[in-house]
Amino acid sequence: MKLFGKIKLLNKIIIPVMFLFFWEMVSHIIVKKLVLLPPPSKVFYSLYEMILSGEIFVHSLDSILRVLSGFIIAGSVAIPVGLIMGWNNLVEKLLDTSVNMLRPIPATAWIPASILLFGIGNKPALFLVFIGTVWPLLLNTISGVKSIDKIYIMAAQTMGVKGKALFKKVVLPAALPEIFTGIRIGMGVAWTCVIVAELLAVRSGLGYLIMESRLLVRPDKVFAGMIMIAIIGLGLDYFTRVLMNVFLHWRKGLKVE
């Protein structure tokens, strides 16, 4: 079992390790005079210095709080609306055109409008996270409700389960797998949106750190900030998968690793 675990871990890290090795070699041999491409050793040393000073934690915490806040707002809107749209054909017809008109607009296109509406600070960042994540959550929730096997609905109704009880005991649990898929996709989108917002609209966070480092011609800190984004993004995705496995333990063969 221990050997199997080591092989499994090796399979997950071998590509990143090979990439870092190749990057180090390129930095020292092929483009030795190109100071704008620092080797990973220098990047990780800068990251280590920011960890010791606490700077990276301050920016990371600000970014994480913005992601979670905007994501919770998006989920509190998208999931209930998606459940209703998936269940009620009339509501779906009323909202479908509006959803499909707004959905293709990328979150980055909302940046000027968000600054005009909310100014500079946390509000435009939260708005961008909301507008970027609300659509995958909404569409996956609708799809989850519509994909429910009608046999389950009929069986529950035969046993006298109706109204809110039917929705709570049958519809919502059956739609949860696709809802969690939307949550996982939306979390990645939220992280992307908040970094874009921090490049322009706020004075803290990892996006701000990257932009400030660029202006100070510190490519090592730019890449260090990017690595931190990747690490936290991986952590958020892992947290989402853990939640999926906890809430969907009743689905055989659905465990996500």
ZAVEXLO-732940 format. One line per field, with one value per residue: residue number from 1; residue in three letters; chain; y, z, x of N, C-alpha, C in turn. Coordinates in steps of 0.2 Angstrom, whole numbers, plus 5000, padded with zeros to 4 digits. Layout:
<sites>
seq	NUM, ...
type	ALA, ...
mol	A, ...
nyy	Y, ...
nzz	Z, ...
nxx	X, ...
cayy	Y, ...
cazz	Z, ...
caxx	X, ...
cyy	Y, ...
czz	Z, ...
cxx	X, ...
</sites>
This chain:
<sites>
seq	1, 2, 3, 4, 5, 6, 7, 8, 9, 10, 11, 12, 13, 14, 15, 16, 17, 18, 19, 20, 21, 22, 23, 24, 25, 26, 27, 28, 29, 30, 31, 32, 33, 34, 35, 36, 37, 38, 39, 40, 41, 42, 43, 44, 45, 46, 47, 48, 49, 50, 51, 52, 53, 54, 55, 56, 57, 58, 59, 60, 61, 62, 63, 64, 65, 66, 67, 68, 69, 70, 71, 72, 73, 74, 75, 76, 77, 78, 79, 80, 81, 82, 83, 84, 85, 86, 87, 88, 89, 90, 91, 92, 93, 94, 95, 96, 97, 98, 99, 100, 101, 102, 103, 104, 105, 106, 107, 108, 109, 110, 111, 112, 113, 114, 115, 116, 117, 118, 119, 120, 121, 122, 123, 124, 125, 126, 127, 128, 129, 130, 131, 132, 133, 134, 135, 136, 137, 138, 139, 140, 141, 142, 143, 144, 145, 146, 147, 148, 149, 150, 151, 152, 153, 154, 155, 156, 157, 158, 159, 160, 161, 162, 163, 164, 165, 166, 167, 168, 169, 170, 171, 172, 173, 174, 175, 176, 177, 178, 179, 180, 181, 182, 183, 184, 185, 186, 187, 188, 189, 190, 191, 192, 193, 194, 195, 196, 197, 198, 199, 200, 201, 202, 203, 204, 205, 206, 207, 208, 209, 210, 211, 212, 213, 214, 215, 216, 217, 218, 219, 220, 221, 222, 223, 224, 225, 226, 227, 228, 229, 230, 231, 232, 233, 234, 235, 236, 237, 238, 239, 240, 241, 242, 243, 244, 245, 246, 247, 248, 249, 250, 251, 252, 253, 254, 255, 256, 257
type	MET, LYS, LEU, PHE, GLY, LYS, ILE, LYS, LEU, LEU, ASN, LYS, ILE, ILE, ILE, PRO, VAL, MET, PHE, LEU, PHE, PHE, TRP, GLU, MET, VAL, SER, HIS, ILE, ILE, VAL, LYS, LYS, LEU, VAL, LEU, LEU, PRO, PRO, PRO, SER, LYS, VAL, PHE, TYR, SER, LEU, TYR, GLU, MET, ILE, LEU, SER, GLY, GLU, ILE, PHE, VAL, HIS, SER, LEU, ASP, SER, ILE, LEU, ARG, VAL, LEU, SER, GLY, PHE, ILE, ILE, ALA, GLY, SER, VAL, ALA, ILE, PRO, VAL, GLY, LEU, ILE, MET, GLY, TRP, ASN, ASN, LEU, VAL, GLU, LYS, LEU, LEU, ASP, THR, SER, VAL, ASN, MET, LEU, ARG, PRO, ILE, PRO, ALA, THR, ALA, TRP, ILE, PRO, ALA, SER, ILE, LEU, LEU, PHE, GLY, ILE, GLY, ASN, LYS, PRO, ALA, LEU, PHE, LEU, VAL, PHE, ILE, GLY, THR, VAL, TRP, PRO, LEU, LEU, LEU, ASN, THR, ILE, SER, GLY, VAL, LYS, SER, ILE, ASP, LYS, ILE, TYR, ILE, MET, ALA, ALA, GLN, THR, MET, GLY, VAL, LYS, GLY, LYS, ALA, LEU, PHE, LYS, LYS, VAL, VAL, LEU, PRO, ALA, ALA, LEU, PRO, GLU, ILE, PHE, THR, GLY, ILE, ARG, ILE, GLY, MET, GLY, VAL, ALA, TRP, THR, CYS, VAL, ILE, VAL, ALA, GLU, LEU, LEU, ALA, VAL, ARG, SER, GLY, LEU, GLY, TYR, LEU, ILE, MET, GLU, SER, ARG, LEU, LEU, VAL, ARG, PRO, ASP, LYS, VAL, PHE, ALA, GLY, MET, ILE, MET, ILE, ALA, ILE, ILE, GLY, LEU, GLY, LEU, ASP, TYR, PHE, THR, ARG, VAL, LEU, MET, ASN, VAL, PHE, LEU, HIS, TRP, ARG, LYS, GLY, LEU, LYS, VAL, GLU
mol	A, A, A, A, A, A, A, A, A, A, A, A, A, A, A, A, A, A, A, A, A, A, A, A, A, A, A, A, A, A, A, A, A, A, A, A, A, A, A, A, A, A, A, A, A, A, A, A, A, A, A, A, A, A, A, A, A, A, A, A, A, A, A, A, A, A, A, A, A, A, A, A, A, A, A, A, A, A, A, A, A, A, A, A, A, A, A, A, A, A, A, A, A, A, A, A, A, A, A, A, A, A, A, A, A, A, A, A, A, A, A, A, A, A, A, A, A, A, A, A, A, A, A, A, A, A, A, A, A, A, A, A, A, A, A, A, A, A, A, A, A, A, A, A, A, A, A, A, A, A, A, A, A, A, A, A, A, A, A, A, A, A, A, A, A, A, A, A, A, A, A, A, A, A, A, A, A, A, A, A, A, A, A, A, A, A, A, A, A, A, A, A, A, A, A, A, A, A, A, A, A, A, A, A, A, A, A, A, A, A, A, A, A, A, A, A, A, A, A, A, A, A, A, A, A, A, A, A, A, A, A, A, A, A, A, A, A, A, A, A, A, A, A, A, A, A, A, A, A, A, A, A, A, A, A, A, A
nyy	4994, 5006, 5008, 5009, 5021, 5030, 5029, 5034, 5047, 5051, 5051, 5062, 5073, 5072, 5078, 5093, 5094, 5090, 5101, 5112, 5109, 5110, 5123, 5129, 5125, 5131, 5145, 5146, 5142, 5143, 5156, 5165, 5178, 5185, 5194, 5195, 5183, 5174, 5161, 5146, 5143, 5156, 5162, 5154, 5157, 5171, 5169, 5162, 5172, 5181, 5174, 5173, 5186, 5188, 5195, 5188, 5181, 5190, 5196, 5185, 5181, 5191, 5190, 5177, 5179, 5188, 5180, 5169, 5177, 5183, 5172, 5165, 5174, 5173, 5160, 5160, 5166, 5160, 5146, 5144, 5150, 5143, 5130, 5133, 5137, 5125, 5116, 5122, 5126, 5137, 5148, 5146, 5149, 5162, 5168, 5163, 5170, 5182, 5177, 5170, 5181, 5188, 5180, 5177, 5188, 5191, 5191, 5200, 5210, 5217, 5225, 5240, 5244, 5240, 5247, 5260, 5259, 5255, 5260, 5261, 5248, 5234, 5231, 5232, 5221, 5210, 5210, 5206, 5193, 5188, 5190, 5182, 5169, 5166, 5161, 5147, 5140, 5142, 5136, 5123, 5119, 5120, 5110, 5099, 5098, 5095, 5083, 5073, 5057, 5054, 5043, 5043, 5054, 5051, 5039, 5045, 5053, 5044, 5038, 5048, 5060, 5077, 5094, 5105, 5095, 5085, 5092, 5094, 5081, 5074, 5081, 5091, 5082, 5074, 5082, 5087, 5081, 5088, 5101, 5102, 5100, 5112, 5121, 5117, 5121, 5134, 5139, 5139, 5149, 5160, 5162, 5166, 5178, 5186, 5189, 5196, 5207, 5212, 5217, 5229, 5236, 5236, 5238, 5228, 5210, 5195, 5198, 5212, 5212, 5206, 5215, 5226, 5222, 5220, 5233, 5237, 5231, 5217, 5203, 5190, 5191, 5193, 5180, 5172, 5176, 5171, 5158, 5156, 5159, 5148, 5137, 5140, 5140, 5126, 5121, 5126, 5119, 5106, 5107, 5108, 5096, 5088, 5091, 5087, 5073, 5071, 5076, 5069, 5055, 5045, 5041, 5029, 5025, 5038, 5045, 5058, 5061
nzz	5000, 5004, 4994, 4983, 4986, 4985, 4972, 4966, 4971, 4965, 4951, 4951, 4953, 4944, 4932, 4935, 4942, 4932, 4923, 4931, 4932, 4919, 4916, 4925, 4919, 4906, 4910, 4915, 4905, 4891, 4890, 4897, 4900, 4900, 4911, 4914, 4915, 4928, 4936, 4943, 4956, 4961, 4961, 4970, 4981, 4983, 4986, 4998, 5006, 5006, 5013, 5025, 5029, 5030, 5020, 5009, 5014, 5019, 5007, 5000, 5009, 5008, 4994, 4995, 5003, 4996, 4985, 4991, 4997, 4985, 4978, 4987, 4987, 4973, 4973, 4981, 4974, 4961, 4963, 4970, 4960, 4949, 4952, 4953, 4939, 4933, 4937, 4934, 4920, 4915, 4922, 4917, 4903, 4904, 4910, 4902, 4890, 4894, 4902, 4893, 4885, 4893, 4898, 4888, 4889, 4894, 4910, 4911, 4902, 4910, 4918, 4917, 4918, 4931, 4939, 4937, 4942, 4956, 4960, 4966, 4975, 4986, 4981, 4967, 4964, 4970, 4963, 4950, 4953, 4956, 4944, 4936, 4941, 4942, 4931, 4927, 4939, 4939, 4926, 4928, 4939, 4934, 4923, 4932, 4938, 4928, 4923, 4931, 4934, 4929, 4935, 4949, 4954, 4951, 4959, 4972, 4973, 4972, 4984, 4992, 4994, 4992, 4985, 4995, 5002, 4992, 4984, 4993, 4997, 4986, 4973, 4975, 4981, 4970, 4961, 4965, 4962, 4949, 4953, 4961, 4952, 4945, 4955, 4957, 4944, 4944, 4955, 4951, 4940, 4948, 4955, 4945, 4940, 4952, 4953, 4941, 4944, 4954, 4948, 4944, 4951, 4965, 4980, 4986, 4988, 4978, 4964, 4964, 4970, 4960, 4950, 4956, 4958, 4945, 4940, 4948, 4942, 4946, 4942, 4948, 4960, 4953, 4947, 4958, 4965, 4955, 4957, 4970, 4967, 4960, 4969, 4979, 4971, 4968, 4981, 4984, 4974, 4979, 4991, 4987, 4981, 4992, 4999, 4989, 4990, 5003, 5004, 4994, 4996, 4995, 4982, 4972, 4966, 4963, 4969, 4970, 4965
nxx	5004, 5010, 5020, 5012, 5005, 5016, 5020, 5008, 5008, 5020, 5016, 5008, 5016, 5027, 5027, 5026, 5038, 5048, 5045, 5050, 5063, 5067, 5065, 5074, 5086, 5085, 5085, 5098, 5106, 5102, 5096, 5104, 5108, 5096, 5087, 5074, 5068, 5069, 5077, 5069, 5075, 5078, 5066, 5058, 5066, 5063, 5050, 5051, 5057, 5046, 5037, 5043, 5043, 5029, 5022, 5017, 5006, 4997, 4993, 4988, 4978, 4969, 4965, 4959, 4948, 4941, 4937, 4930, 4919, 4913, 4910, 4901, 4890, 4887, 4883, 4872, 4863, 4863, 4861, 4848, 4839, 4843, 4838, 4824, 4822, 4825, 4815, 4803, 4795, 4789, 4795, 4808, 4807, 4804, 4816, 4826, 4830, 4836, 4846, 4854, 4858, 4866, 4876, 4886, 4895, 4911, 4919, 4930, 4926, 4917, 4924, 4927, 4914, 4911, 4920, 4915, 4903, 4905, 4917, 4934, 4941, 4935, 4922, 4921, 4929, 4922, 4911, 4915, 4919, 4907, 4900, 4907, 4906, 4893, 4886, 4891, 4887, 4873, 4869, 4874, 4866, 4853, 4854, 4856, 4844, 4835, 4840, 4836, 4830, 4814, 4807, 4811, 4804, 4791, 4790, 4792, 4781, 4770, 4772, 4767, 4774, 4776, 4776, 4786, 4793, 4796, 4804, 4815, 4819, 4820, 4823, 4833, 4844, 4846, 4850, 4862, 4875, 4878, 4877, 4888, 4898, 4897, 4900, 4914, 4919, 4916, 4923, 4936, 4935, 4931, 4943, 4951, 4945, 4946, 4959, 4961, 4954, 4961, 4972, 4969, 4959, 4960, 4971, 4978, 4981, 4985, 4985, 4987, 5000, 5007, 5006, 5012, 5025, 5029, 5030, 5040, 5050, 5053, 5054, 5056, 5047, 5035, 5034, 5034, 5022, 5013, 5015, 5010, 4997, 4994, 4996, 4986, 4975, 4975, 4973, 4960, 4953, 4955, 4949, 4935, 4933, 4934, 4923, 4913, 4915, 4911, 4897, 4891, 4892, 4884, 4883, 4888, 4904, 4906, 4916, 4928, 4945
cayy	5000, 5012, 5008, 5011, 5028, 5033, 5029, 5038, 5054, 5052, 5052, 5068, 5078, 5071, 5084, 5099, 5094, 5091, 5108, 5116, 5107, 5112, 5130, 5131, 5124, 5137, 5151, 5147, 5140, 5146, 5164, 5167, 5186, 5187, 5195, 5195, 5176, 5172, 5153, 5144, 5144, 5163, 5163, 5151, 5161, 5177, 5167, 5161, 5179, 5184, 5170, 5175, 5193, 5188, 5199, 5184, 5179, 5196, 5197, 5179, 5181, 5196, 5187, 5171, 5182, 5191, 5174, 5166, 5182, 5184, 5165, 5164, 5179, 5170, 5154, 5161, 5168, 5155, 5139, 5144, 5152, 5137, 5125, 5135, 5136, 5118, 5113, 5126, 5128, 5144, 5152, 5145, 5153, 5170, 5170, 5160, 5175, 5186, 5173, 5169, 5187, 5191, 5174, 5177, 5193, 5189, 5195, 5206, 5216, 5221, 5229, 5247, 5246, 5239, 5253, 5266, 5258, 5254, 5264, 5257, 5244, 5227, 5230, 5229, 5214, 5205, 5210, 5203, 5186, 5186, 5189, 5176, 5162, 5164, 5157, 5140, 5138, 5142, 5132, 5116, 5118, 5119, 5104, 5094, 5096, 5092, 5076, 5069, 5052, 5055, 5038, 5045, 5059, 5047, 5035, 5049, 5056, 5038, 5037, 5054, 5065, 5082, 5101, 5106, 5089, 5082, 5096, 5094, 5075, 5070, 5085, 5093, 5077, 5071, 5087, 5089, 5080, 5093, 5107, 5102, 5101, 5119, 5124, 5116, 5125, 5141, 5141, 5141, 5155, 5165, 5164, 5170, 5184, 5190, 5191, 5201, 5213, 5215, 5220, 5236, 5240, 5236, 5239, 5222, 5204, 5193, 5202, 5218, 5210, 5204, 5221, 5231, 5219, 5221, 5240, 5238, 5226, 5211, 5197, 5185, 5192, 5191, 5173, 5170, 5178, 5167, 5151, 5156, 5158, 5141, 5133, 5141, 5137, 5119, 5120, 5127, 5114, 5100, 5108, 5107, 5089, 5085, 5093, 5083, 5067, 5071, 5077, 5064, 5049, 5040, 5039, 5024, 5026, 5045, 5048, 5062, 5061
cazz	5000, 5004, 4988, 4978, 4987, 4983, 4964, 4965, 4972, 4959, 4945, 4951, 4953, 4940, 4926, 4937, 4943, 4925, 4920, 4935, 4930, 4912, 4917, 4928, 4914, 4901, 4913, 4916, 4899, 4884, 4891, 4904, 4900, 4900, 4918, 4915, 4916, 4933, 4937, 4949, 4962, 4963, 4962, 4976, 4987, 4984, 4989, 5005, 5009, 5007, 5018, 5032, 5031, 5030, 5015, 5004, 5018, 5019, 5000, 4999, 5013, 5005, 4988, 4996, 5006, 4990, 4981, 4995, 4997, 4979, 4977, 4991, 4984, 4967, 4974, 4985, 4969, 4955, 4965, 4970, 4953, 4944, 4954, 4950, 4932, 4930, 4939, 4932, 4913, 4914, 4924, 4913, 4897, 4906, 4911, 4897, 4885, 4898, 4904, 4887, 4883, 4898, 4899, 4884, 4891, 4898, 4916, 4910, 4899, 4915, 4923, 4917, 4921, 4939, 4942, 4936, 4947, 4963, 4962, 4967, 4981, 4986, 4978, 4960, 4964, 4972, 4958, 4945, 4955, 4956, 4937, 4932, 4943, 4943, 4925, 4928, 4944, 4937, 4921, 4930, 4943, 4929, 4920, 4937, 4939, 4921, 4921, 4936, 4931, 4931, 4939, 4956, 4955, 4951, 4965, 4978, 4973, 4974, 4992, 4995, 4995, 4987, 4987, 4997, 5004, 4986, 4982, 4998, 4998, 4979, 4968, 4977, 4982, 4964, 4957, 4969, 4958, 4944, 4956, 4964, 4946, 4944, 4960, 4955, 4939, 4946, 4960, 4946, 4937, 4953, 4957, 4939, 4940, 4957, 4951, 4936, 4947, 4959, 4944, 4942, 4956, 4973, 4982, 4990, 4985, 4974, 4958, 4966, 4971, 4954, 4946, 4959, 4956, 4938, 4940, 4951, 4939, 4950, 4939, 4953, 4964, 4949, 4946, 4965, 4966, 4951, 4960, 4975, 4964, 4958, 4975, 4982, 4967, 4969, 4987, 4984, 4971, 4983, 4996, 4984, 4980, 4998, 5000, 4985, 4992, 5009, 5002, 4989, 4998, 4994, 4975, 4971, 4960, 4961, 4973, 4965, 4969
caxx	5000, 5014, 5023, 5006, 5004, 5022, 5019, 5002, 5011, 5025, 5013, 5005, 5021, 5033, 5027, 5028, 5046, 5051, 5045, 5054, 5070, 5068, 5065, 5080, 5091, 5084, 5087, 5105, 5110, 5100, 5095, 5108, 5108, 5089, 5086, 5067, 5066, 5073, 5077, 5065, 5078, 5077, 5058, 5056, 5069, 5059, 5043, 5053, 5057, 5039, 5034, 5046, 5040, 5022, 5019, 5013, 5000, 4993, 4990, 4984, 4971, 4964, 4962, 4954, 4942, 4937, 4935, 4924, 4914, 4910, 4907, 4895, 4885, 4885, 4879, 4865, 4858, 4862, 4858, 4840, 4836, 4844, 4833, 4817, 4822, 4826, 4809, 4797, 4796, 4787, 4801, 4814, 4806, 4804, 4823, 4831, 4833, 4840, 4852, 4859, 4861, 4871, 4881, 4892, 4899, 4916, 4920, 4934, 4922, 4913, 4929, 4926, 4907, 4911, 4923, 4911, 4897, 4907, 4923, 4940, 4941, 4933, 4916, 4921, 4932, 4917, 4906, 4918, 4919, 4900, 4898, 4911, 4904, 4886, 4884, 4892, 4883, 4866, 4868, 4874, 4860, 4847, 4855, 4856, 4837, 4832, 4843, 4833, 4826, 4807, 4805, 4811, 4799, 4784, 4790, 4791, 4774, 4766, 4772, 4764, 4779, 4774, 4778, 4793, 4796, 4798, 4810, 4820, 4821, 4822, 4825, 4839, 4849, 4848, 4854, 4869, 4882, 4880, 4878, 4895, 4902, 4897, 4904, 4921, 4921, 4915, 4928, 4942, 4933, 4931, 4950, 4954, 4942, 4948, 4966, 4961, 4951, 4966, 4977, 4966, 4954, 4962, 4978, 4980, 4979, 4990, 4985, 4990, 5007, 5010, 5007, 5017, 5032, 5031, 5032, 5047, 5055, 5055, 5051, 5056, 5041, 5030, 5033, 5032, 5015, 5010, 5016, 5006, 4990, 4993, 4995, 4980, 4970, 4975, 4970, 4953, 4950, 4955, 4943, 4929, 4933, 4933, 4916, 4909, 4915, 4907, 4890, 4889, 4895, 4879, 4883, 4893, 4908, 4907, 4922, 4933, 4951
cyy	5006, 5013, 5011, 5019, 5032, 5034, 5034, 5045, 5056, 5054, 5059, 5074, 5078, 5077, 5090, 5099, 5094, 5098, 5113, 5115, 5110, 5120, 5133, 5130, 5130, 5143, 5152, 5146, 5144, 5154, 5166, 5174, 5189, 5188, 5194, 5188, 5173, 5164, 5152, 5145, 5151, 5165, 5160, 5154, 5167, 5175, 5165, 5167, 5182, 5180, 5172, 5182, 5193, 5192, 5194, 5182, 5184, 5196, 5191, 5179, 5186, 5193, 5181, 5174, 5185, 5185, 5171, 5171, 5182, 5177, 5164, 5168, 5175, 5164, 5155, 5164, 5163, 5148, 5139, 5145, 5146, 5131, 5126, 5134, 5129, 5114, 5116, 5128, 5135, 5149, 5152, 5149, 5160, 5172, 5168, 5165, 5179, 5183, 5172, 5175, 5189, 5186, 5175, 5183, 5191, 5194, 5201, 5212, 5220, 5225, 5236, 5248, 5245, 5244, 5259, 5265, 5258, 5257, 5259, 5254, 5237, 5226, 5228, 5222, 5209, 5205, 5206, 5195, 5184, 5185, 5184, 5170, 5161, 5160, 5149, 5137, 5137, 5137, 5124, 5114, 5116, 5112, 5098, 5092, 5093, 5085, 5071, 5064, 5053, 5049, 5039, 5049, 5055, 5043, 5039, 5051, 5050, 5037, 5043, 5060, 5071, 5089, 5101, 5100, 5085, 5086, 5095, 5087, 5071, 5075, 5088, 5088, 5075, 5076, 5089, 5087, 5085, 5100, 5108, 5103, 5109, 5123, 5123, 5120, 5132, 5144, 5143, 5147, 5161, 5167, 5168, 5177, 5189, 5193, 5197, 5208, 5216, 5218, 5227, 5239, 5240, 5237, 5234, 5216, 5202, 5196, 5208, 5217, 5209, 5211, 5226, 5228, 5220, 5229, 5241, 5234, 5221, 5205, 5191, 5185, 5191, 5184, 5170, 5171, 5173, 5160, 5151, 5155, 5151, 5136, 5134, 5139, 5130, 5117, 5121, 5121, 5107, 5101, 5106, 5100, 5085, 5085, 5088, 5076, 5066, 5071, 5072, 5057, 5043, 5038, 5035, 5026, 5034, 5049, 5052, 5062, 5067
czz	5000, 4998, 4983, 4979, 4985, 4975, 4962, 4965, 4966, 4953, 4945, 4951, 4948, 4934, 4929, 4939, 4937, 4922, 4924, 4933, 4923, 4912, 4920, 4923, 4909, 4904, 4914, 4910, 4893, 4885, 4897, 4905, 4901, 4908, 4919, 4916, 4921, 4934, 4943, 4956, 4965, 4965, 4969, 4982, 4988, 4988, 4996, 5009, 5011, 5012, 5025, 5034, 5032, 5025, 5010, 5008, 5018, 5012, 4998, 5003, 5010, 4998, 4990, 4999, 5001, 4986, 4985, 4995, 4991, 4977, 4981, 4989, 4978, 4968, 4977, 4980, 4963, 4957, 4966, 4964, 4949, 4946, 4952, 4943, 4929, 4932, 4935, 4925, 4911, 4916, 4920, 4906, 4899, 4907, 4906, 4893, 4889, 4900, 4898, 4883, 4887, 4899, 4895, 4885, 4896, 4904, 4915, 4907, 4904, 4919, 4923, 4920, 4929, 4942, 4942, 4941, 4954, 4965, 4963, 4974, 4981, 4982, 4971, 4959, 4965, 4966, 4952, 4947, 4954, 4948, 4933, 4934, 4943, 4937, 4926, 4933, 4942, 4931, 4923, 4935, 4939, 4926, 4925, 4938, 4934, 4920, 4926, 4933, 4934, 4936, 4947, 4958, 4956, 4957, 4971, 4978, 4974, 4981, 4996, 4997, 4990, 4990, 4989, 4999, 4998, 4984, 4986, 4998, 4991, 4974, 4969, 4978, 4975, 4959, 4959, 4965, 4953, 4947, 4959, 4958, 4944, 4949, 4959, 4950, 4941, 4951, 4956, 4943, 4942, 4955, 4951, 4939, 4946, 4956, 4946, 4939, 4951, 4955, 4943, 4947, 4963, 4974, 4987, 4986, 4980, 4967, 4959, 4967, 4965, 4950, 4949, 4958, 4949, 4937, 4943, 4948, 4943, 4948, 4944, 4958, 4960, 4948, 4953, 4967, 4961, 4954, 4966, 4973, 4963, 4964, 4978, 4978, 4968, 4976, 4987, 4980, 4975, 4988, 4993, 4983, 4986, 5000, 4996, 4988, 4999, 5008, 4998, 4990, 4996, 4987, 4974, 4965, 4959, 4965, 4968, 4969, 4966
cxx	5004, 5018, 5018, 5005, 5010, 5022, 5014, 5005, 5016, 5022, 5010, 5010, 5027, 5033, 5029, 5036, 5050, 5051, 5049, 5061, 5072, 5069, 5071, 5086, 5091, 5086, 5094, 5109, 5108, 5099, 5098, 5108, 5101, 5087, 5078, 5064, 5071, 5072, 5072, 5068, 5077, 5070, 5056, 5060, 5065, 5052, 5045, 5054, 5051, 5035, 5036, 5044, 5033, 5018, 5014, 5006, 4995, 4989, 4986, 4978, 4966, 4961, 4957, 4948, 4937, 4933, 4929, 4918, 4910, 4906, 4901, 4889, 4882, 4881, 4873, 4860, 4857, 4859, 4850, 4837, 4837, 4839, 4826, 4817, 4822, 4819, 4803, 4798, 4794, 4793, 4807, 4813, 4806, 4811, 4828, 4834, 4838, 4847, 4857, 4861, 4867, 4877, 4887, 4897, 4904, 4917, 4924, 4931, 4918, 4918, 4927, 4919, 4907, 4915, 4919, 4905, 4899, 4913, 4929, 4939, 4938, 4927, 4916, 4924, 4927, 4912, 4909, 4918, 4912, 4898, 4901, 4908, 4897, 4883, 4885, 4888, 4876, 4865, 4869, 4869, 4854, 4848, 4854, 4848, 4834, 4835, 4840, 4829, 4818, 4804, 4805, 4806, 4792, 4784, 4788, 4783, 4769, 4766, 4770, 4768, 4778, 4777, 4785, 4797, 4799, 4804, 4816, 4823, 4823, 4825, 4832, 4845, 4851, 4851, 4861, 4875, 4883, 4881, 4885, 4900, 4903, 4901, 4912, 4923, 4921, 4920, 4935, 4941, 4934, 4939, 4953, 4951, 4944, 4955, 4966, 4958, 4956, 4971, 4975, 4963, 4955, 4969, 4980, 4978, 4985, 4991, 4988, 4998, 5010, 5011, 5012, 5024, 5034, 5033, 5039, 5052, 5058, 5052, 5051, 5049, 5035, 5028, 5031, 5025, 5011, 5010, 5011, 4999, 4989, 4992, 4989, 4974, 4969, 4972, 4963, 4949, 4950, 4950, 4936, 4928, 4931, 4925, 4911, 4909, 4911, 4899, 4887, 4891, 4890, 4879, 4889, 4897, 4909, 4913, 4927, 4939, 4956
</sites>
